[in-house]
Amino acid sequence: MIRALTSLHDTVVSGLERITVPVMTTLARFIFAATLLVYYWNSGATKLGDGVLGFLFPSDGAYIQIFPRTIEAIGYDFSQLGAFHWAVVTAGTWAEFVLPLLIVLGLFTRLAAFGMIGFVVVQSWVDLFGHGGLANGTLGAWFDRMPDSLILDQRAFWVFVLAYLVLRGGGPLSVDRVLKGSTSPRQATT
């Protein structure tokens, strides 16, 4: 009796998994787009410098956002910053535009989602230790009945959606799928 129930359960669940995984990968990308795409693009836009080459010369605010304690320590004298600071701020700014776009398109989805997880970790670190979030309670706590802490609660959900995409890919409605189909050895022989 137990084996029959277990077998029935496994058959139903495996059937549901075959049907829902393609839907869930597309849904995860949609949820990312609906909740975080504009958030990151707006954040990236605040870091762009003036003019056409603003993407190469980040604004002073970009340095303040990413290196708050360093900027304060040098008395807001941006001339004391070096190539390292420029490279980090520029790469971070580009990442806020490029990685979300790749996820929404479903292009290099796994790699882009993995990059976004790294971005969220670094962003959280800066929020906690650079902007004083650790001292003012931004970290929050799990299992505390309050689901709205910025770091532990919100970003846990962000990372979960991104981790799902790392593990499952972009799904059937993605550029990844189109590229995979066009380079598939099976299709080349037919």
BELPE-V785538 format. One line per field, one symbol per residue. burial: 1 if it has 16 or more other ideal C-beta (glycine too) atoms within 10 Angstrom, else 0. Layout:
burial=???
//
This chain:
burial=0000000000000000000000011101100100010001001100111000000001100111111100100000000010001001110110111011011111111101111110110011011101001000011100000000101111100110110111011110010110000000000000
//
